[in-house]
């Protein structure tokens, strides 16, 4: 099955590149893989032609094709790989705002993947390469706990 996936990845990449829309298709793939391709009113952010192509595959194969396509386009477009872990799913406008701030911070276009981890309680953890920006409630509570213990034992 790997050869079928590789062929789909190559076809998707070639289709996007021929139309000079590789960056757009990279964004569509990110929305698809992050399961944030539909707004609260049920409107799609991704054009039908992308769904028509991916719709021919099983869900697992579609995820594999899109993931591999993201790897290839990320390298080709020289994008900075960023992962955001949040306690709740981010809305499309929230993702866009965060993406704009990160692009401004790092001075480079990014490839943004989001993940939900309800154990964080609230806030965000942003992973950029080996750098971690952790602004989660879980980490804040752990720091407060550590400081309380430190104060108790120092007295």
N, C-alpha and C positions, 0 to 999 in steps of 0.2 A: 504494500500500500504506500510505502514511502515514495516510490517513483511517481504515483498518481499525485501525491501531495507536491512533490518537486515540480511536476509539470504544471499544476495549477498555480504554484507560486511564480514560476517563470512566465506563464501566460498573463497573470495579473500584473506583474512587474512590467512586462513588455507593453501591455495595453496602456498602463498609466504613463509610461515613458514616451510612447509614440504620440500620445495626446498632450505631452508636456505638462502633465498633471500629477507628477510623482509626489509632490508635497501634499496635494489635496488627497490623494489616495492613501498616503501615510496617515493623514489626519482621520480619514474615514476608518481605516483599520484600527487606529487607537480607540475611536468611539465604539467600534464594534467589539473589540476585545475587552473594553472596560464596561460593556453593557450599558453605555450611556448614549445610545444612538437614537433614543426617542425622548421627546420632552414630555412634560406633565400632561399636555393635551393630546398626546399620541402622535404628534407630528415627527417625522423622521428627519434627522440631520444629515443622513447619508442618501445619495441619489439611488434611484431604483436599479440602475445598471450594476452597481456594486452588489446589491442584494440578489439580482438575477444571477450573477456569477457565483456568489457564495451559496446561494440557495440550492444549487445542484448537489451540494455535499451534505454528508451527515453533520450533526453539530460538532462532534469531536474532530472530524476532518476539517471542517471550516475553521475551527479554532487553531488547528495545527497550521493550516495554510496561512491564516492571517498573522499568527505569531512569527512564522518564518519570513513572511513578507515584511513584517516590521523590522526584523533583524537586518535584512538585506537593505531596505530603504534607509534605515538609521545609519548604516555604514556609508552608503552612497551619498546621503545628504549631509553627512558629518554632524549629526545631531548629538546633543548631550543627553544621556540617558538619565531620566529622573523618575523616581517612584514615590508616590504619596500614599501614605497609609492614614486613614481617618476612621473615626469611631462610627460615622454614619456615611452613607453614600453622598458624594458631592454632586451638586446640580451642574448642568452645563455652564451656566454663568459663573458659578464658583470656580470651576475648573479653568475657565478662560481667564478670570481675574488672577488666579494663582499662576497660571502659565505666563501671563504678561509680566508679572512681578519677577518671576524666576528668569525670564529672558532678559529683563532689565538688570537684574542682579549679576548674572553670569556673562552677559554680553554675547550670548550664543543661542541659536535656536535649540529647542529641546524636544525630546520625545517623552511624553508624559504618560505614565501608567498609574492607575489608581487601584487601591485595594481597601477593603473595609475590614477593620478589626475592632469589634465592639468592646474588647477588653481595655481599650485605650480610654474609655469613659467619655472623653471629649478631646478636641484639639487635633493637631496634625503631626505626623512624623514624615519628614521629607528626606529622601536618600538621593544624594547626587554623587555618584562614584563612591569614594570612601568616606565622604563627608555626610554627617547626619545632623539635620536640624530637628530637634525634638521639642515640640511645644505641646505635649499631651498632658492631660490631667493625671494620668497614671504615673508619669515620670515626676510631675510636680509633687504628688502625694508621697512618692518614694523619697524624694529629696527632703521634704518636710519631716518625714519620719526619721531619716538619717540625722538631720540637724537636731531634732528633739533628743534622740538617743545620745548624740555627741554632748549636748548641754547637760544632760542628766549625769553622764559618766565623768564629766570634767569637774563637777562640783564636789 
